[in-house]
Amino acid sequence: MAKVTCAISGIDFTTTGMDFLTIPHTSGYIHPVFTLESKQLHKLYIRHCRGLIQPSDSYLLFMALLHSSNSIQWDYPSSLTPNSLQTSVVIENNICQLVEVLDQSRRILHPHFKQPTFRVTYGNCALSQIPNWIKAWRKNITSFGEAQLDEKEYESLKRLTNKLTYLINDSSVEMYEMANTIAHWANRAAEFPKDKAMLYQTTIANSFNRAKMFNTPIALLKEVKEYCQSNIDVGSIHFHSLTRTLDAGIKNHIDYLGGDSQSVGYTLLPSISAVDREVIQKNESEISVLIATAPESEPLATEYSSNLAFLKAKLAYRVAQNRVKLAKKAALLASQTAPDVATPTGDL
């Protein structure tokens, strides 16, 4: 029988005929196990896991699996000894991970996916770098998957941006009609935090709904606007439309009760301390109208036909009470700073 040294595994095998022939690994012949398909190799792997094959067969299986990756260039055969304990340790520490990464690689059918290639030479033929090769293949799979997601996300954002561009350029479409599209675009473009994405998006979409804006804290509206300004490139017509939408939401929050000034405040029922003297002075006429409608005592919800009427009355009452307190403070301050009148003593 002719003796052949495998160009990959370094193991010797024989063929019938030509008993005088000895064919070295440099001739490039390989053991028949390296021609098996992945399904056949998987069946052998199951037998290996069950302990049904010999150590030398497990070695050949391991080498065949490594070769089936199509990512190893064999310039020199493996120097591992098939039946040694050291070889068994290498196999058992890596074969499961190798099978797993090969399966993951085969499931990626994208034509541009390719695993990094490693070369086996005389200097590394002990294959001590196999764990690093497996890690590199795993990392490449993860990176490719992330790139695919990024590409899909980019295409999705591009389609959404084109849709928004069309709506903005269509003069027959009002701003409130595109609020939902603007909200979706902002979520994609600014990458809203996962725990706040739905809240931010809903807030933008509802910006033209005065009733919903009235119940939306002004702090939330400002938070959404500041986040968008910090995470979206300014200057585009899309960002301009987003800013107009959020500004409309802020305005609708302020103006819901019929006022158009900061005297109403940014909250549903501002505390006394929130209405400062400077704001009152700037909006004296509007404050006077509001105070004129204020009830003499604190209103009760049962006294009014609607919740809106109750809120207006309560707001007017609070502003009127604040005016009284400011007047008392001013009078007290004036009395404390007035000069004392000297009392005459002695004879003229």
C-alpha positions in Angstrom: 0.0 0.0 0.0 1.2 3.5 -0.8 1.7 5.8 2.2 0.3 9.3 2.0 0.9 12.1 4.5 -2.2 14.4 4.7 -1.4 18.0 3.8 -3.7 19.3 6.5 -3.8 16.9 9.5 -0.3 15.6 9.1 -1.7 12.1 9.7 -0.6 9.2 7.5 -3.0 7.1 5.6 -2.6 4.4 2.9 -4.1 3.4 -0.4 -4.0 0.1 -2.3 -1.4 -0.4 -5.0 2.0 1.1 -5.5 3.3 -0.2 -2.2 6.7 1.4 -2.7 5.3 4.9 -2.9 5.6 7.4 0.0 3.8 10.7 -0.8 4.8 13.6 1.5 2.4 16.4 2.7 4.0 18.8 0.3 2.3 17.0 -2.6 -1.0 18.4 -1.3 -3.0 15.3 -0.9 -5.6 15.3 1.9 -7.4 12.6 3.9 -10.9 11.7 2.6 -12.6 13.1 5.7 -11.9 16.7 4.4 -14.2 16.1 1.4 -17.2 15.4 3.6 -20.2 17.8 3.6 -21.2 19.7 6.7 -24.2 17.4 7.3 -21.9 14.4 7.4 -19.4 16.2 9.6 -22.3 17.1 12.0 -23.2 13.4 12.3 -19.7 12.6 13.2 -19.7 15.4 15.7 -22.7 13.8 17.4 -20.8 10.5 17.6 -17.8 12.3 19.1 -20.0 13.8 21.8 -21.4 10.4 22.6 -17.8 9.0 22.8 -18.4 6.5 19.9 -15.3 7.3 17.9 -11.5 6.9 18.6 -9.3 9.8 19.6 -7.6 9.7 16.2 -11.0 10.0 14.5 -12.0 12.9 16.8 -8.8 14.6 15.7 -9.6 14.2 12.0 -13.1 15.4 12.7 -11.8 18.5 14.4 -9.4 19.3 11.6 -12.1 18.7 9.0 -14.5 21.1 10.8 -11.7 23.7 11.0 -11.0 23.2 7.3 -14.8 23.4 6.4 -14.8 27.1 7.5 -13.0 28.0 4.2 -11.1 30.5 6.3 -7.9 28.5 6.9 -5.0 28.5 4.4 -2.8 25.4 5.0 0.8 26.2 4.2 2.0 23.5 6.6 0.1 20.6 8.2 -0.9 20.5 11.9 1.8 19.3 14.2 -0.6 17.9 16.8 -0.3 14.2 17.7 -3.7 12.6 17.1 -3.7 10.3 20.2 -2.0 12.5 22.7 -3.6 14.0 25.8 -2.6 17.5 24.7 -4.5 17.1 21.5 -7.6 15.8 23.3 -7.5 19.0 25.5 -7.3 21.2 22.4 -10.2 19.4 20.8 -12.5 19.4 23.9 -11.8 23.0 24.7 -12.7 24.2 21.2 -14.8 21.8 19.2 -18.2 22.9 20.6 -17.4 26.7 20.0 -16.1 25.8 16.5 -19.3 24.0 15.5 -21.4 26.8 16.9 -19.5 29.6 15.0 -19.6 27.5 11.8 -23.4 27.1 12.0 -23.8 30.8 12.6 -21.7 31.6 9.6 -23.5 29.3 7.3 -26.9 30.9 8.2 -25.7 34.2 6.9 -26.5 34.1 3.2 -25.6 37.7 2.4 -23.2 37.7 -0.6 -20.9 40.2 1.0 -20.4 38.3 4.2 -16.9 36.8 4.6 -15.0 35.6 7.6 -11.4 36.6 8.2 -8.8 34.1 6.9 -5.9 32.7 8.9 -2.7 31.0 7.6 -1.2 27.9 9.2 2.6 27.9 8.8 5.5 26.0 10.4 5.6 28.6 13.1 2.0 28.1 14.3 1.2 24.6 13.2 0.6 23.6 16.9 -2.7 25.5 16.4 -2.6 27.2 19.7 -4.3 30.2 18.1 -7.5 28.4 17.4 -9.4 30.0 20.3 -8.4 33.5 19.0 -9.6 32.5 15.5 -13.0 31.4 16.8 -13.3 34.7 18.8 -12.5 36.7 15.6 -15.1 34.8 13.6 -17.7 35.4 16.4 -16.8 39.1 16.5 -17.1 39.4 12.8 -20.6 37.8 12.8 -21.7 40.3 15.5 -20.2 43.3 13.6 -21.8 42.2 10.3 -25.2 41.8 12.0 -24.9 45.3 13.6 -23.9 46.8 10.2 -26.9 45.2 8.6 -29.2 46.6 11.2 -27.6 50.1 10.8 -28.1 49.8 7.0 -31.7 48.8 7.4 -32.3 51.6 9.9 -30.6 54.1 7.5 -32.8 53.0 4.7 -35.9 53.3 6.9 -34.9 56.8 8.0 -34.3 57.8 4.4 -37.7 56.7 3.3 -39.3 58.5 6.3 -37.3 61.6 5.6 -38.5 61.6 1.9 -42.1 61.2 3.1 -41.7 64.2 5.4 -40.1 66.2 2.7 -43.0 65.6 0.4 -45.5 66.6 3.1 -43.6 69.8 3.9 -43.4 70.8 0.3 -47.1 70.2 -0.3 -48.8 73.5 0.4 -52.2 71.8 0.9 -50.9 69.9 4.0 -51.2 71.7 7.3 -48.6 71.4 10.0 -51.0 69.5 12.3 -51.7 66.9 9.6 -48.0 65.9 9.5 -47.4 65.9 13.3 -47.3 62.1 13.5 -44.8 61.9 10.7 -42.7 64.6 12.3 -42.8 62.7 15.6 -41.7 59.4 13.9 -38.9 61.2 12.1 -37.7 62.9 15.3 -37.6 59.5 17.1 -35.4 58.0 14.3 -33.2 61.1 13.7 -32.6 61.9 17.3 -32.5 58.3 18.6 -34.8 59.0 21.6 -33.8 57.1 24.8 -35.6 53.7 24.8 -37.3 54.4 28.1 -38.7 57.7 26.9 -39.1 57.2 23.1 -42.8 56.6 23.2 -43.4 59.5 25.6 -41.3 61.9 23.5 -42.9 60.8 20.3 -46.5 61.1 21.6 -45.7 64.5 23.0 -44.6 65.8 19.6 -47.6 64.2 17.8 -50.0 65.8 20.2 -48.5 69.3 19.9 -51.5 70.7 18.0 -54.0 69.2 20.4 -54.7 72.0 22.8 -56.5 69.9 25.4 -53.7 67.3 25.5 -51.0 70.1 25.6 -52.9 71.6 28.6 -52.3 68.4 30.5 -48.7 68.1 29.3 -46.1 69.5 31.7 -44.2 72.4 30.2 -41.0 70.8 31.6 -41.6 67.8 29.4 -42.1 69.9 26.3 -38.9 71.8 27.0 -37.1 68.5 27.7 -38.1 67.1 24.3 -37.2 70.3 22.5 -33.7 70.4 24.2 -33.1 66.8 23.4 -33.9 67.2 19.7 -31.8 70.4 19.5 -28.8 68.5 21.0 -29.2 65.3 18.8 -30.4 66.5 15.4 -28.4 68.6 12.9 -30.1 72.0 12.7 -30.7 73.8 9.4 -32.9 71.3 7.5 -36.5 71.8 6.7 -37.3 68.8 8.7 -35.7 70.1 11.9 -37.4 73.5 11.2 -40.8 71.8 11.0 -40.1 69.8 14.2 -39.2 73.1 16.0 -42.4 74.7 14.8 -44.4 71.7 16.0 -42.9 71.8 19.5 -43.3 75.6 19.7 -46.9 75.1 18.9 -47.2 72.6 21.7 -45.7 75.0 24.2 -48.0 77.8 23.0 -51.1 75.6 23.2 -50.1 74.7 26.7 -49.9 78.3 27.7 -53.0 79.6 25.8 -55.5 76.9 26.7 -57.3 79.0 29.3 -57.7 81.8 26.9 -54.8 84.0 27.9 -51.8 84.7 25.7 -49.2 85.7 28.2 -46.9 84.3 30.9 -49.2 85.7 33.5 -51.1 82.4 33.3 -47.9 80.6 34.0 -46.4 77.4 32.6 -48.1 75.1 35.0 -51.8 74.2 35.5 -52.1 76.1 38.8 -49.0 78.0 39.6 -48.1 78.6 43.2 -48.1 82.1 44.6 -44.4 82.3 44.5 -44.3 81.6 40.8 -46.1 84.8 39.9 -43.5 87.5 40.4 -43.9 91.2 40.5 -42.1 91.8 37.2 -44.5 89.6 35.2 -47.5 91.3 36.8 -46.2 94.8 35.9 -45.6 93.7 32.3 -49.1 92.3 31.9 -51.1 94.7 34.0 -54.1 95.0 31.7 -54.5 91.2 31.3 -54.1 90.6 35.0 -56.7 93.3 35.8 -59.2 91.6 33.5 -58.4 88.2 35.2 -58.8 89.6 38.7 -62.1 91.3 37.8 -63.6 87.8 37.2 -62.2 86.3 40.4 -64.7 85.0 43.0 -64.5 86.4 46.5 -63.9 82.9 48.1 -61.9 79.9 46.9 -64.1 78.2 44.3 -65.3 74.6 44.6 -65.7 72.3 41.6 -69.3 71.6 42.5 -70.2 75.3 42.0 -69.4 75.2 38.3 -71.0 73.5 35.3 -67.8 72.3 33.7 -64.2 71.5 34.8 -62.9 74.2 32.5 -65.0 76.9 34.1 -63.8 75.7 37.5 -60.2 75.9 36.5 -60.6 79.4 35.1 -62.2 80.6 38.3 -59.6 79.0 40.5 -56.8 80.5 38.5 -58.4 83.9 38.7 -58.8 83.5 42.4 -55.2 82.5 42.9 -53.9 85.5 40.9 -56.2 87.9 42.8 -55.0 86.6 46.1 -51.5 87.0 45.0 -52.2 90.6 44.1 -53.5 91.2 47.6 -50.4 89.7 49.2 -48.1 91.7 47.0 -50.0 94.9 48.0 -49.7 94.0 51.7 -45.9 93.4 51.3 -45.5 96.7 49.5 -47.4 98.5 52.3 -45.3 96.8 55.0 -42.1 97.7 53.1 -43.2 101.3 52.8 -44.0 101.6 56.5 -40.6 100.1 57.5 -38.6 102.5 55.3 -40.6 105.7 56.2 -38.5 108.3 58.2 -39.4 108.8 61.8 -40.9 112.2 62.7 -38.9 113.9 65.5 -40.8 115.0 68.6 -39.8 118.6 69.7 -38.3 118.9 73.2 -37.3 121.9 75.3 -38.3 125.5 75.0 -38.4 127.4 71.8 
